[in-house]
């Protein structure tokens, strides 16, 4: 699939469409294939395939319940999620009244919950309720360039790329949205092995029951196709940025897996000693 994405991108890049004329039949056909291309990307980079989730679920309870470990997981996951939530505000090409309205609804789903709540605050409460220590206070999540003293290189790279790529095309946004329900379910399932109430936290329960992430995934693909139909020359960059964001997200799970493996190793060493 990686090869097909690259070939598709190169083929379209060679058409020379400027966006100032009607797209050719070939260009239109390529734009219509965009959702299937992104769904193939999901299969290649499905987050739940990563070892982190299985290893977290398999931890001994005394390791999984360590407040510091839970704090590290929260810190890195929240850093990545915050980066995408903040970057959505800078999505390009959604300038018409109807597209601005649709973008606003997505922003409200994250940052306009009843009672002034947000997904950011919900996630923090979910981790605190299972004993996590906060390694970074909520209001300290902001500019990703200030995270370099707190998170690993892979998570920092993802946060920086989100800020850059979300503002450049709609591709990175689409990639994250189509994969989000998969990793949320995988994380809820893994931690619910140790903390059965975890998946009932509003951060997860409300998203799952209202199918928020599925709705966002469908919306991101539909809105992006609207833009690409009007400006097909954007397709190559859109596909490229989707692939880059998916690869960077793999790095977040890789680093989280490293955190879990380190915690398990330290516990074993302490037991031997």
C-alpha positions in Angstrom: 0.0 0.0 0.0 2.9 2.4 0.7 4.0 1.9 -2.9 0.6 2.6 -4.2 0.4 5.8 -2.2 3.7 7.0 -3.6 2.8 6.0 -7.1 -0.5 7.8 -6.9 1.1 10.9 -5.5 3.8 10.9 -8.3 1.2 10.3 -11.0 -1.0 13.2 -9.8 2.0 15.5 -9.3 2.9 15.1 -13.0 -0.5 16.3 -14.3 0.4 20.0 -13.7 -3.1 21.0 -12.7 -2.9 24.6 -11.5 -6.3 24.8 -9.8 -7.3 27.6 -12.3 -9.2 25.4 -14.7 -11.6 22.5 -14.7 -10.0 19.2 -13.6 -9.5 16.6 -16.2 -11.3 13.2 -16.0 -8.2 11.6 -14.7 -7.7 14.2 -12.0 -11.4 13.9 -11.0 -11.1 10.1 -10.8 -8.0 10.4 -8.6 -9.8 12.7 -6.2 -12.7 10.2 -6.0 -10.2 7.6 -4.9 -9.0 9.7 -2.0 -11.2 8.0 0.7 -10.1 4.5 -0.3 -6.4 5.6 -0.3 -6.8 6.9 3.2 -8.5 3.8 4.4 -5.6 1.7 3.0 -3.3 4.0 5.0 -5.3 3.1 8.1 -4.7 -0.6 7.5 -1.0 -0.1 7.1 -0.7 2.1 10.2 -3.6 0.8 12.4 -2.5 1.9 15.9 -3.9 -1.2 17.7 -1.3 -3.4 15.8 1.5 -1.8 17.8 3.0 -3.7 20.7 2.4 -1.0 23.2 -1.3 -1.8 23.7 -0.7 -5.5 24.1 2.3 -5.0 26.4 0.4 -2.5 28.6 -2.6 -5.0 29.0 -0.2 -7.8 29.9 1.7 -5.9 32.7 1.5 -7.2 36.2 -0.9 -5.1 38.2 1.8 -3.8 40.5 3.6 -2.4 37.5 0.5 -1.1 35.6 -0.7 0.7 38.7 2.5 2.6 39.4 1.6 6.3 39.5 4.7 7.4 37.8 4.2 5.0 34.9 0.6 6.1 34.5 1.8 9.7 34.6 4.3 9.1 31.8 1.7 7.4 29.6 -0.7 10.3 30.3 2.0 12.9 29.5 3.0 11.5 26.2 -0.5 10.6 25.1 -1.9 14.0 26.1 1.0 15.8 24.4 0.2 14.1 21.1 -3.6 14.6 21.5 -3.2 18.2 22.5 -1.0 18.9 19.5 -3.8 17.6 17.1 -6.6 19.4 19.0 -4.7 22.7 18.8 -3.7 22.2 15.2 -7.3 21.8 14.0 -7.8 25.5 14.5 -5.3 26.2 11.7 -6.7 23.8 9.0 -6.5 25.5 5.6 -8.9 25.8 2.7 -12.1 25.7 4.9 -12.9 29.3 4.1 -16.5 29.2 2.8 -19.3 29.8 5.3 -20.5 26.2 5.1 -17.0 24.7 5.6 -16.3 27.1 8.5 -19.5 25.9 10.1 -18.5 22.3 9.8 -15.0 23.1 11.1 -16.6 24.8 14.1 -18.6 21.7 15.0 -15.4 19.7 15.2 -13.8 22.3 17.4 -16.8 22.2 19.7 -16.7 18.4 19.9 -13.2 18.7 21.4 -13.2 22.1 23.3 -16.9 23.1 23.7 -18.3 20.3 25.9 -21.2 21.1 28.3 -20.2 23.0 31.5 -17.0 24.3 29.9 -15.4 20.9 29.8 -13.0 19.7 27.1 -11.5 16.4 25.9 -8.2 17.6 27.4 -9.6 18.0 30.9 -11.6 14.7 30.6 -8.4 12.8 29.7 -6.5 14.2 32.6 -9.3 13.3 35.0 -9.5 9.8 33.6 -5.8 9.2 34.4 -5.9 10.9 37.8 -8.8 8.6 38.7 -6.7 5.6 38.2 -3.8 7.0 40.3 -1.6 8.8 37.8 0.6 11.6 39.0 0.5 14.7 36.8 4.0 15.3 35.3 2.8 18.4 33.5 -0.2 20.5 34.5 -3.0 21.0 32.0 -2.2 24.6 31.2 1.4 23.8 30.5 0.4 22.0 27.3 0.7 24.6 24.6 3.5 25.3 22.1 5.1 22.0 21.2 8.5 23.6 21.1 8.2 23.8 24.9 7.7 20.1 25.3 11.3 19.1 24.5 12.2 18.9 28.2 9.3 16.7 29.1 8.6 14.1 26.3 10.6 11.7 24.2 11.8 12.5 20.7 9.1 10.6 18.9 6.3 12.3 20.7 7.9 15.7 20.2 8.4 15.0 16.5 4.7 14.1 16.2 3.6 17.3 18.0 5.8 19.5 15.8 4.7 17.7 12.6 1.0 18.1 13.6 1.5 21.9 14.0 3.2 22.1 10.6 1.2 19.7 8.5 -2.3 20.5 9.7 -1.7 24.1 8.6 -0.4 23.1 5.2 -3.0 20.6 3.9 -5.9 18.5 5.1 -4.0 15.3 4.8 -2.5 15.0 8.3 -5.9 15.8 9.8 -7.6 13.1 7.8 -5.0 10.5 8.8 -5.4 11.2 12.5 -9.2 11.3 12.4 -9.6 7.9 10.6 -7.3 6.2 13.1 -8.4 7.9 16.3 -11.3 5.5 17.2 -8.9 2.5 16.8 -6.3 3.8 19.2 -8.9 5.1 21.7 -10.5 1.7 21.9 -7.1 0.0 22.1 -6.0 2.2 25.0 -9.3 1.9 26.9 -9.2 -1.9 26.5 -5.6 -2.1 27.6 -6.0 -0.1 30.8 -9.4 -1.6 31.6 -7.6 -4.9 32.1 -6.1 -3.3 35.3 -8.8 -0.6 36.0 -12.2 -1.9 34.8 -13.8 1.5 35.3 -11.4 3.3 33.0 -13.4 2.7 29.8 -16.4 4.3 31.6 -14.6 7.6 32.0 -16.4 10.3 29.9 -13.4 10.8 27.7 -14.0 7.3 26.3 -17.6 6.6 27.1 -19.0 9.8 25.5 -16.9 9.4 22.4 -17.8 5.8 22.0 -21.6 6.1 22.7 -21.9 9.2 20.4 -19.5 7.8 17.8 -17.7 11.1 17.8 -14.5 9.8 16.3 -16.3 7.9 13.5 -18.2 11.1 12.7 -15.0 13.1 12.6 -13.4 10.5 10.4 -16.2 10.6 7.9 -16.4 14.4 8.1 -12.7 14.9 7.5 -12.8 12.7 4.3 -15.9 14.4 3.0 -14.7 17.9 3.6 -11.3 17.2 2.1 -12.9 15.8 -1.0 -15.0 18.9 -1.4 -11.8 20.9 -1.3 -9.9 18.6 -3.7 -12.7 18.6 -6.2 -12.4 22.3 -6.5 -8.6 22.3 -6.3 -7.3 18.9 -7.4 -3.7 20.1 -7.6 -3.7 19.8 -3.8 -4.1 16.0 -3.9 -0.4 15.1 -4.1 0.5 17.2 -1.0 -2.6 16.0 0.9 -1.7 12.3 0.4 1.9 13.0 1.2 1.1 14.7 4.5 -1.4 12.0 5.5 1.3 9.4 5.1 3.9 11.5 7.0 1.5 12.0 9.9 0.6 8.3 10.1 4.3 7.4 10.3 4.9 10.0 13.0 2.0 8.6 15.0 3.7 5.1 14.9 6.6 6.8 16.7 4.3 7.9 19.6 3.2 4.3 20.2 6.8 3.1 19.9 8.0 5.5 22.6 5.1 4.6 24.8 6.0 0.9 24.4 9.6 1.8 25.4 8.2 3.5 28.6 6.3 0.3 29.5 9.2 -2.0 28.8 11.5 0.2 30.9 9.0 0.1 33.8 8.8 -3.7 33.6 12.5 -4.1 33.5 13.1 -1.9 36.5 10.5 -3.8 38.5 12.2 -7.1 37.6 15.6 -5.8 38.6 14.2 -4.6 41.9 12.6 -8.0 42.6 15.9 -9.8 41.9 17.8 -7.4 44.2 
